[in-house]
Amino acid sequence: MTVEALRKVEYLAGLDDETLTELLARARTVKYRRGERIVSELESGADVYVVTKGEAEVFVEPRAGERQVLGKLEPGGAFGEMASLTGELRSASVCATGDVELLVIPDAEFDTLRERRPEVAVALVRMLGRRLAGAERAIDSLLDPSASSAHAVEAGAKAGAKVQRGSVGRAWRELVVNRRRDLPFLTLAGFVLTLVAIRLVVHFAFRFDWLARDVLRTAYLTGFALLGVSALTALLTFRPSVRRAIAIAYGIGCALVFNELGVTLAFDIFFKDIHTPDPNVAFDIERLYRRTEPVRAIAIGLVVLIQLAYLRKFYRRAWFVVRTRARKVFAR
């Protein structure tokens, strides 16, 4: 690979051979096969990529789910410079349309290059200005009722505009569903919400004398039934929608069983002829239930922390979207 591959990049074209050679030495080469995703929209990352061989496709996936192609990348094409400049998440996905080879410039090296060679920063600003102008034209096309939607999308694609971005639903698809993390998420969410809900139900059952023993017995049996049904159903179907329902049912079942916290309470709620060691002391099922409340609180806290760590990218993006929309609402 020679410096000619870097010289084809617009904002690197004005650099001398010595600088490009040094940059080439500090970069690394990666290869992807046809159909492999190089970077994903809404993911973190600030390295800059330069296509040296093959072709790649830049696209976004709007709320409706259909892919909108923004452009093609051929040898000399580059992407990732905006994420390096702003530190924000990736604004689009890039996928290899054939066997492709790329040069990866680390973010730190790209920052150093801009500091040492201001002309690179100036070229990036000019490129950003053209993209913003194109985005404004795309917005005008979208707002023009006489313009067709296909023409508007084409204008946005040519400008590199972000089509229908800023959606929590899209963040869910891109960062959770596409990475096959939705089933663990639904299981843990079902567990936490059910454990909180059954705790409230039992609390009111004790408070208003709503047959608390029957409530606990029903929850316990329902939990085991859901565990059994979800385990069997998982072996019989692979449809995504059904498997999501199974994941939720499994989480609910685990919470209902965990709510009883052990054989002692489970045994106690099935038998009415229970006596305490001291015959003068009445059996108190509420006291038995409440003695394990700290364990439930710890379990909920641990599951929530696991969720936050496992899906931190999704929560980070969702919080960014919610915060941005809230600012717009209160700014009016």
GUVONU-952853 format. One line per field, with one value per residue (C-alpha): residue number from 1; residue in one letter; x negated, y, z. Coordinates in Angstrom, 1 decimal. Each point is the difference from the previous one (the first is absolute). Layout:
% GUVONU-952853
n (NUM, ...)
res (A, ...)
c1 (X, ...)
c2 (Y, ...)
c3 (Z, ...)
% end
This chain:
% GUVONU-952853
n (1, 2, 3, 4, 5, 6, 7, 8, 9, 10, 11, 12, 13, 14, 15, 16, 17, 18, 19, 20, 21, 22, 23, 24, 25, 26, 27, 28, 29, 30, 31, 32, 33, 34, 35, 36, 37, 38, 39, 40, 41, 42, 43, 44, 45, 46, 47, 48, 49, 50, 51, 52, 53, 54, 55, 56, 57, 58, 59, 60, 61, 62, 63, 64, 65, 66, 67, 68, 69, 70, 71, 72, 73, 74, 75, 76, 77, 78, 79, 80, 81, 82, 83, 84, 85, 86, 87, 88, 89, 90, 91, 92, 93, 94, 95, 96, 97, 98, 99, 100, 101, 102, 103, 104, 105, 106, 107, 108, 109, 110, 111, 112, 113, 114, 115, 116, 117, 118, 119, 120, 121, 122, 123, 124, 125, 126, 127, 128, 129, 130, 131, 132, 133, 134, 135, 136, 137, 138, 139, 140, 141, 142, 143, 144, 145, 146, 147, 148, 149, 150, 151, 152, 153, 154, 155, 156, 157, 158, 159, 160, 161, 162, 163, 164, 165, 166, 167, 168, 169, 170, 171, 172, 173, 174, 175, 176, 177, 178, 179, 180, 181, 182, 183, 184, 185, 186, 187, 188, 189, 190, 191, 192, 193, 194, 195, 196, 197, 198, 199, 200, 201, 202, 203, 204, 205, 206, 207, 208, 209, 210, 211, 212, 213, 214, 215, 216, 217, 218, 219, 220, 221, 222, 223, 224, 225, 226, 227, 228, 229, 230, 231, 232, 233, 234, 235, 236, 237, 238, 239, 240, 241, 242, 243, 244, 245, 246, 247, 248, 249, 250, 251, 252, 253, 254, 255, 256, 257, 258, 259, 260, 261, 262, 263, 264, 265, 266, 267, 268, 269, 270, 271, 272, 273, 274, 275, 276, 277, 278, 279, 280, 281, 282, 283, 284, 285, 286, 287, 288, 289, 290, 291, 292, 293, 294, 295, 296, 297, 298, 299, 300, 301, 302, 303, 304, 305, 306, 307, 308, 309, 310, 311, 312, 313, 314, 315, 316, 317, 318, 319, 320, 321, 322, 323, 324, 325, 326, 327, 328, 329, 330, 331, 332)
res (M, T, V, E, A, L, R, K, V, E, Y, L, A, G, L, D, D, E, T, L, T, E, L, L, A, R, A, R, T, V, K, Y, R, R, G, E, R, I, V, S, E, L, E, S, G, A, D, V, Y, V, V, T, K, G, E, A, E, V, F, V, E, P, R, A, G, E, R, Q, V, L, G, K, L, E, P, G, G, A, F, G, E, M, A, S, L, T, G, E, L, R, S, A, S, V, C, A, T, G, D, V, E, L, L, V, I, P, D, A, E, F, D, T, L, R, E, R, R, P, E, V, A, V, A, L, V, R, M, L, G, R, R, L, A, G, A, E, R, A, I, D, S, L, L, D, P, S, A, S, S, A, H, A, V, E, A, G, A, K, A, G, A, K, V, Q, R, G, S, V, G, R, A, W, R, E, L, V, V, N, R, R, R, D, L, P, F, L, T, L, A, G, F, V, L, T, L, V, A, I, R, L, V, V, H, F, A, F, R, F, D, W, L, A, R, D, V, L, R, T, A, Y, L, T, G, F, A, L, L, G, V, S, A, L, T, A, L, L, T, F, R, P, S, V, R, R, A, I, A, I, A, Y, G, I, G, C, A, L, V, F, N, E, L, G, V, T, L, A, F, D, I, F, F, K, D, I, H, T, P, D, P, N, V, A, F, D, I, E, R, L, Y, R, R, T, E, P, V, R, A, I, A, I, G, L, V, V, L, I, Q, L, A, Y, L, R, K, F, Y, R, R, A, W, F, V, V, R, T, R, A, R, K, V, F, A, R)
c1 (0.0, -1.3, 0.7, 2.1, 2.9, -0.1, -0.5, 3.4, 1.7, 1.3, -1.3, -3.4, -0.7, -2.1, -2.4, -3.6, -1.3, -2.0, 3.1, 2.1, -2.7, -0.1, 3.8, 0.0, -2.6, 2.2, 3.2, 1.1, 1.6, 3.2, 2.0, 3.7, 1.9, 3.1, 3.0, -2.0, 0.8, -3.0, 1.6, 3.6, 2.1, 0.3, -3.0, -3.0, -3.3, -2.2, -2.5, -0.2, 0.3, -1.4, 1.0, -3.0, 1.5, 3.6, 3.2, 2.3, 3.5, 1.0, 3.6, 2.5, 3.0, 2.9, 2.8, 2.0, -2.9, -0.7, -3.7, -0.8, -3.2, -2.0, -2.8, -2.8, -3.6, -2.7, -3.8, -0.9, 3.3, -0.1, 2.4, -0.1, -1.6, 3.2, 0.1, -3.7, 0.7, 3.1, -0.4, 3.7, 1.3, -0.2, 2.5, 0.3, -0.8, -2.6, 0.1, -2.3, 1.6, -2.9, -3.4, -1.3, -3.3, -0.2, -2.6, 0.9, -1.4, 0.3, 1.9, -3.0, -2.2, 2.7, 0.2, -3.8, 0.1, 2.5, -2.0, -3.3, 1.6, 2.7, 0.8, 1.6, 2.4, 0.8, 0.8, 2.3, 1.8, 0.6, 1.3, 2.3, 1.3, 0.9, 1.8, 2.0, 1.0, 1.1, 1.9, 1.9, 0.9, 1.2, 2.2, 1.5, 0.8, 1.7, 2.1, 1.0, 3.4, -0.6, -3.2, 0.2, -1.2, -2.4, -1.6, -0.2, -1.8, -2.3, -0.9, -0.6, -2.2, -2.1, -0.5, -0.8, 3.0, 1.2, 3.4, 2.4, -2.7, 0.5, 2.4, -0.2, 1.6, -2.8, -2.5, 1.7, -0.1, -3.6, -1.6, 2.1, 2.0, -2.6, -2.6, 2.3, 0.2, 3.7, 0.8, -2.2, 1.3, 3.7, -0.7, -1.7, 2.6, 2.8, -1.7, -0.5, 3.5, 1.7, -1.9, 1.0, 3.6, 0.5, -1.6, 2.6, 2.9, -1.1, -0.5, 3.6, 1.2, -1.4, 1.1, 3.6, 0.3, 0.5, -0.9, -3.7, -0.7, 2.1, -1.8, -3.4, 1.1, 1.4, -3.2, -2.2, 1.9, 0.3, -3.7, -0.8, 2.6, -1.6, -3.4, 1.1, 2.1, -2.7, -2.7, 2.1, 1.1, -3.6, -0.8, 2.8, -0.2, -2.7, 2.2, -1.4, 3.3, 0.9, -3.5, 0.3, 3.3, -1.7, -2.8, 2.5, 1.9, -3.2, -1.0, 3.5, -0.1, -3.4, 1.2, 3.2, -2.0, -2.8, 2.7, 0.5, -3.7, -0.5, 1.6, 1.1, 2.4, 1.1, 0.9, 1.7, 2.4, 1.3, 0.9, 2.4, -0.8, -3.3, -1.1, -2.8, -2.5, 1.8, 3.7, 0.8, -1.4, 2.3, -1.4, -0.6, -0.5, -0.5, -2.9, -1.4, 0.3, -1.4, -3.2, -1.4, 0.7, -3.7, -0.8, 2.7, -1.4, -3.5, 1.2, 1.8, -3.0, -2.4, 2.3, 0.3, -3.8, -0.4, 2.5, -1.8, -3.4, 1.2, 1.9, -1.9, -0.2, 3.7, 0.8, -2.6, 1.6, 3.6, -0.9, -1.6, 3.2, 2.3, -2.1, -0.2, 3.8, 0.7, -2.2, 1.9, 3.3, -1.0, -1.7, 3.2)
c2 (0.0, 3.4, 3.6, 0.3, -1.7, 2.7, 2.8, -0.9, 1.2, 3.5, 1.4, -1.8, 0.8, 3.1, -1.7, -0.7, -3.5, -0.1, 0.8, -2.5, -2.7, 0.6, -0.1, -3.3, -1.5, 0.8, -1.4, -3.6, -2.0, -2.0, -2.1, -0.8, -2.5, 0.7, 0.8, 0.6, 3.2, 2.2, 2.5, 0.4, 3.0, 1.4, -2.0, 1.7, 0.2, 2.8, -1.7, 1.2, -2.5, 0.2, -2.4, -1.3, -3.0, -1.0, 1.8, 0.8, 1.3, 2.8, -0.3, 0.8, -2.0, 2.4, -0.6, -2.0, -2.4, 0.3, 0.6, 3.4, 0.0, 3.3, -0.8, -2.3, 0.0, -0.9, 0.0, 3.4, 0.4, 0.6, 0.1, 0.5, 3.5, 1.6, -2.4, 0.8, 3.7, 0.1, -3.0, -1.0, -3.4, -1.2, 1.7, -2.8, -3.6, -1.3, -3.4, -1.8, -0.6, -2.2, -1.0, 3.3, 1.1, 3.1, 2.1, 0.8, 3.3, 0.0, 2.9, 1.2, 0.1, 1.9, 2.6, 0.4, 0.4, 2.8, 1.8, -0.3, 0.8, 2.6, -0.4, -3.3, 1.7, 2.7, -2.6, -1.9, 3.3, 0.6, -3.5, 0.4, 3.2, -1.7, -2.8, 2.5, 1.9, -3.3, -0.9, 3.3, -0.7, -3.5, 1.5, 2.5, -2.9, -1.9, 3.1, 0.6, -1.7, 0.0, -2.0, -3.8, -2.0, -1.9, 3.3, 1.2, -3.1, 0.1, 3.6, -0.9, -2.9, 2.1, 2.6, -2.7, 1.2, -2.0, -1.4, -0.3, -0.2, 0.5, -2.8, -2.2, -2.8, 0.2, -0.1, -3.1, -1.7, 0.9, -0.4, -2.8, -2.0, 0.0, -1.2, -2.7, 1.5, 0.5, -3.4, 0.5, 3.6, -1.2, -2.8, 2.4, 2.7, -2.5, -1.2, 3.4, 1.4, -3.2, -0.1, 3.6, -0.6, -3.1, 1.7, 2.7, -2.5, -1.9, 3.2, 1.1, -3.6, 0.2, 3.5, -0.5, -3.7, -1.3, -3.6, 0.5, -3.8, -0.6, 2.8, -1.5, -3.5, 1.1, 2.0, -3.0, -2.4, 2.4, 0.6, -3.7, -0.4, 2.9, -1.5, -3.3, 1.3, 2.4, -2.7, -2.4, 2.7, 1.1, -3.4, 0.1, 3.4, 2.3, 2.9, 3.3, 1.4, -3.3, -0.3, 3.5, -0.9, -3.1, 2.1, 2.3, -3.0, -1.6, 3.2, 0.3, -3.6, 0.4, 3.1, -1.7, -3.0, 2.1, 2.1, -3.0, -0.2, -3.6, -3.2, 1.3, 2.6, -2.1, -2.8, 2.3, 1.5, -3.5, -1.2, 1.6, -2.2, 1.7, 0.5, 2.1, -1.5, 1.9, -0.9, 3.4, 1.9, 0.1, -0.8, 3.2, -0.5, 3.7, 0.1, -3.1, 1.7, 3.3, -1.5, -0.5, 3.5, 1.0, -2.9, 1.1, 3.5, -1.3, -2.2, 2.9, 2.2, -2.6, -0.7, 3.7, 0.4, -2.9, 1.5, 3.4, -1.7, -2.4, 2.6, 3.2, 1.1, -0.3, 1.9, 2.6, 0.6, -0.1, 2.6, 2.2, -0.2, 0.7, 2.9, 1.6, -0.2, 1.3, 3.0, 0.7, -0.2, 2.3, 2.4, 0.8)
c3 (0.0, -1.0, 1.1, -3.2, 1.9, 2.6, -2.6, -1.5, 3.2, -0.4, 3.3, -0.3, -3.6, 0.8, 2.3, -1.0, -0.5, 3.3, 2.1, -1.9, 0.4, 3.7, 0.3, -2.0, 2.4, 3.0, -1.6, -0.3, -2.7, 0.4, -2.4, -0.2, -2.1, -2.0, 2.2, 3.1, 1.9, 0.6, 2.4, 1.2, 0.4, 3.5, 1.3, 1.7, -1.8, -1.4, -2.2, -3.7, -2.8, -3.5, -2.7, -1.9, -1.9, -0.7, 0.6, 3.0, 0.4, 2.4, 1.3, 2.8, 1.2, 0.8, 2.4, -2.5, -0.4, -3.7, -0.9, -1.5, -1.9, 0.3, -2.3, -1.2, 1.0, -2.4, 0.4, 1.3, 1.8, 3.7, 2.9, 3.8, 0.0, 1.4, 2.9, 0.6, 0.0, 2.1, 2.2, -0.6, -1.0, -3.6, -2.2, -2.6, -0.5, -2.6, -1.5, -2.4, -3.4, -1.0, 1.4, 1.3, 1.5, 2.3, 1.6, 3.6, 1.4, 3.8, 1.5, 1.9, -3.1, -1.9, 2.8, 0.0, -3.8, 0.2, 2.6, -2.0, -3.4, 0.3, -3.7, 0.8, 2.5, -2.6, -2.6, 2.4, 0.8, -3.7, -0.5, 3.0, -1.4, -3.3, 1.9, 2.1, -3.2, -1.6, 3.2, -0.2, -3.6, 1.0, 2.8, -2.5, -2.3, 2.9, 1.0, -3.6, -0.5, -3.8, 0.3, 0.0, 2.9, -2.2, -1.2, 3.6, 1.1, -2.9, 0.8, 3.6, -1.0, -2.3, 2.8, 2.6, 1.9, 3.1, -0.9, 2.9, 2.6, 3.8, 0.6, 3.1, -2.1, -2.5, 2.8, 1.3, -3.4, -0.7, 3.4, 1.5, -2.6, -2.7, 2.5, 1.4, 3.4, 0.2, 1.6, 3.1, 0.2, 0.0, 2.5, 2.5, -0.5, 0.5, 3.2, 1.5, -0.9, 1.2, 3.3, 0.7, -1.1, 2.1, 3.0, -0.3, -0.4, 3.1, 2.0, -0.7, 0.6, 3.5, 0.6, -1.0, 0.9, -3.5, 0.7, -0.2, 0.3, -3.1, -1.8, 0.8, -0.9, -3.4, -0.8, 0.9, -2.2, -2.8, 0.1, -0.4, -2.7, -2.0, 0.4, -1.3, -2.9, -1.1, 0.1, -2.1, -2.4, -0.6, -1.4, -2.5, -1.7, -1.3, -1.1, 1.5, 1.2, 1.8, 1.5, 1.4, 1.6, 1.4, 1.5, 1.7, 1.4, 1.3, 1.8, 1.5, 1.1, 1.7, 1.8, 1.3, 1.3, 1.4, 1.9, 2.3, 0.7, 1.0, 1.1, 3.4, -1.2, -3.0, 2.5, 2.4, -2.4, -1.0, 3.4, 2.5, 3.0, 0.7, 3.6, 1.4, 2.4, 2.7, 0.0, 1.6, -2.9, -3.1, -3.4, -1.9, -3.8, -0.6, 2.3, -1.7, -3.4, 1.1, 1.5, -3.6, -1.3, 0.0, -2.2, -2.5, 0.0, -0.6, -2.9, -1.7, 0.4, -1.5, -2.9, -0.8, 0.1, -2.3, -2.4, 0.1, -0.6, -2.7, -2.0, 0.9, -3.6, -0.5, 3.2, -0.8, -3.4, 1.4, 2.7, -2.7, -2.1, 2.9, 1.3, -3.4, -0.6, 3.5, -0.7, -3.2, 1.8, 2.9, -2.4, -1.7)
% end
